[in-house]
C-alpha cells in the first residue's frame, strides 16, 4: 500500500514532526511505500476566490508546490496521515490550508473535479498530535474535524497518536512512549481494527476473536 504523510508543524524537529517520522518508519518497516512531505515546502498561501484567480486550464494560480503534491502524491495514496501540533485547540494553519486548498481541484469549476473526487474517497486516515497540555479534550476539535473529513470522503479513520511535550523533541521523554506508539501505528496502519457503526451496521457480539 502507499501512504502519504503531511507534517504540518513549522518546526521540522518539533514534537509532531518526530512522531510523524516514527509513523513513516513503521510504515516502511511493514513494507509499505511512504511519501513524507513538510507542509512548509508545499504551501505559499491560503485559499483565495477560485473564480477570480484560476488559470486558463482551471488550475490554481498560487505559485507553490500544492498542485503537484495534491494531484500527484496525495490523491494516488491509499492512506493519509496528518501530523500537527495543537495550536489554540486546533490544527496548525498549514494543515488547515492544505485541506482548504484542495477545494480548487474538487470544485465543479475545475475540469477534472470528478476524477479528483473519486481519488479523494475511500482513503484510510490517521492523525498524529503533540501538545503541552494533557487535558483529554485539548485535541477534541482536531480529532472531530478529521473524523468528519473521513466520513465526508467515505474513508476509514484508523486512529490517533497523541504525545505530550513542549520544547523541541521533548515528546521523546513522554513516559507513555508516543514515539513508539507512532511507530507501531505506522506498522499496523493499513490492517488495524477501525469501526464507525451506524444503527443498521451488521456486526456480531464480539470485536476480537
DARA-V34965 format. One record per backbone hydrogen bond with DSSP energy under -0.5 kcal/mol. NH is the residue of the N-H (numbers start at 1). CO is the residue of the C=O. If there is no record, write none. Layout:
# DARA-V34965
NH;CO / NH;CO
This chain:
# DARA-V34965
3;33 / 4;79 / 5;35 / 6;81 / 7;5 / 7;37 / 8;6 / 8;83 / 12;10 / 14;11 / 18;14 / 19;15 / 20;16 / 21;17 / 22;18 / 23;19 / 24;20 / 25;21 / 26;22 / 27;23 / 28;24 / 29;25 / 30;26 / 31;28 / 32;27 / 33;1 / 35;3 / 36;34 / 37;5 / 39;7 / 41;38 / 42;39 / 43;39 / 50;48 / 52;49 / 53;49 / 54;50 / 55;59 / 58;55 / 64;62 / 65;42 / 66;42 / 69;65 / 70;66 / 71;67 / 72;68 / 73;69 / 74;69 / 75;70 / 77;74 / 78;2 / 79;2 / 80;124 / 81;4 / 82;126 / 83;6 / 84;128 / 86;130 / 87;85 / 87;90 / 88;86 / 90;87 / 96;92 / 97;93 / 98;94 / 99;95 / 100;96 / 101;97 / 102;98 / 102;99 / 103;100 / 104;101 / 105;102 / 106;102 / 107;103 / 110;107 / 113;110 / 116;112 / 117;113 / 118;114 / 119;115 / 120;116 / 121;117 / 122;153 / 123;120 / 124;78 / 125;156 / 126;80 / 127;159 / 128;82 / 129;161 / 130;84 / 131;163 / 138;135 / 139;136 / 140;137 / 143;139 / 144;140 / 145;141 / 146;142 / 147;143 / 148;144 / 149;145 / 150;146 / 151;147 / 152;148 / 153;149 / 154;151 / 155;150 / 156;123 / 158;125 / 158;156 / 159;125 / 161;127 / 163;129 / 165;131 / 165;163 / 170;167 / 172;169 / 173;170 / 174;171 / 177;174 / 181;177 / 182;178 / 183;179 / 184;180 / 185;181 / 186;182 / 187;183 / 188;184 / 189;185 / 189;186 / 191;188 / 192;188 / 201;198
